[in-house]
Amino acid sequence: MEAPKALGTSIRIFLADGEADGVWVVEKSNWTGKALMAPRTRYRDLRARPDLDGPGVYLLVGPTESGLPPSRVYIGETDDLPGRLDNHNNNKDFWNRAIVFTSKDANLNKAHIRYLEVRLIGLAKAANRAELDNGNVGSLPPLSEPDIAEAEAFLAEMLLIYPVLGVQVFQKAEEQPSSSVRLHLSGKDTKAEGTETADGFVVYAGSLARAAEVPSIHGYGTQLRAALLEKGLFVEAGKHLRLTEDYVFASPSTAAMVMLGRTSNGRVEWKTADGQTLKELQTADSGGEQ
């Protein structure tokens, strides 16, 4: 007997101020939780929301100084959301967006939100897709089995909503659902494997990039290769640079440029084992040649 297929679900985004750059209120069908998101420029509007009266878990998001990884995040929990967020607004410079999760039925207590905070920090560290601003975090709080089940169910809904809000920091690159088969890249001193995913192009750990660059490579490619070396994501291996862990690039062409050391069209350079290009795969999916 076949397992039941996953059912669709509805996520409603309400623009509380009637503007895309204002406060977003996010709710999901058949769920007691609620998310609120706002840019820092609209912090006063977020701060005034009555939704912040109870305990909650929050995420502060901003860019990194180096651009690698692109995001820096701080994960926190509190039963005084206005006070804690005020403190961060006064004392933390890096963030430009805040996302808060609360419960509509007041079922989340201090132990629940502490549990959620520790779990989210653990997931962010394991995924290694963002610079984590948190210091040392303790162990999970002791909860009863029913409370753990309730907290994990709440966490599952949060992890579904975060990507809808543009946050991709809790899931490892290799866990991203692929829209393409495994692809290969070959060239001078280059041998790499990767795949296209919903939020970029993943190149797998162990892939070999050409250590030398051609003079015509885009400056962005040189900067990105240097940043990967500085972060230890590239290590020198003779005439190669070896990728030490799976890495999500913004596009197939960026991935190909970094690995080949030259400007490249990733839709043509990345190929299946039998030689079919990514472009051919994409045009086949769209019903014909473009």
Secondary structure as GFF3:
##gff-version 3
##sequence-region A 1 290
A	DSSP	beta_strand	11	15	.	.	.	ID=ss1
A	DSSP	beta_strand	24	28	.	.	.	ID=ss2
A	DSSP	beta_strand	33	39	.	.	.	ID=ss3
A	DSSP	three_ten_helix	40	42	.	.	.	ID=ss4
A	DSSP	alpha_helix	43	47	.	.	.	ID=ss5
A	DSSP	three_ten_helix	50	53	.	.	.	ID=ss6
A	DSSP	beta_strand	56	63	.	.	.	ID=ss7
A	DSSP	beta_strand	71	78	.	.	.	ID=ss8
A	DSSP	alpha_helix	81	91	.	.	.	ID=ss9
A	DSSP	beta_strand	97	103	.	.	.	ID=ss10
A	DSSP	alpha_helix	110	127	.	.	.	ID=ss11
A	DSSP	beta_strand	131	132	.	.	.	ID=ss12
A	DSSP	alpha_helix	145	164	.	.	.	ID=ss13
A	DSSP	three_ten_helix	173	175	.	.	.	ID=ss14
A	DSSP	beta_strand	183	187	.	.	.	ID=ss15
A	DSSP	beta_strand	190	197	.	.	.	ID=ss16
A	DSSP	beta_strand	200	203	.	.	.	ID=ss17
A	DSSP	beta_strand	208	210	.	.	.	ID=ss18
A	DSSP	alpha_helix	219	230	.	.	.	ID=ss19
A	DSSP	beta_strand	234	237	.	.	.	ID=ss20
A	DSSP	beta_strand	240	243	.	.	.	ID=ss21
A	DSSP	beta_strand	247	249	.	.	.	ID=ss22
A	DSSP	alpha_helix	252	260	.	.	.	ID=ss23
A	DSSP	alpha_helix	266	269	.	.	.	ID=ss24
A	DSSP	alpha_helix	278	285	.	.	.	ID=ss25
###
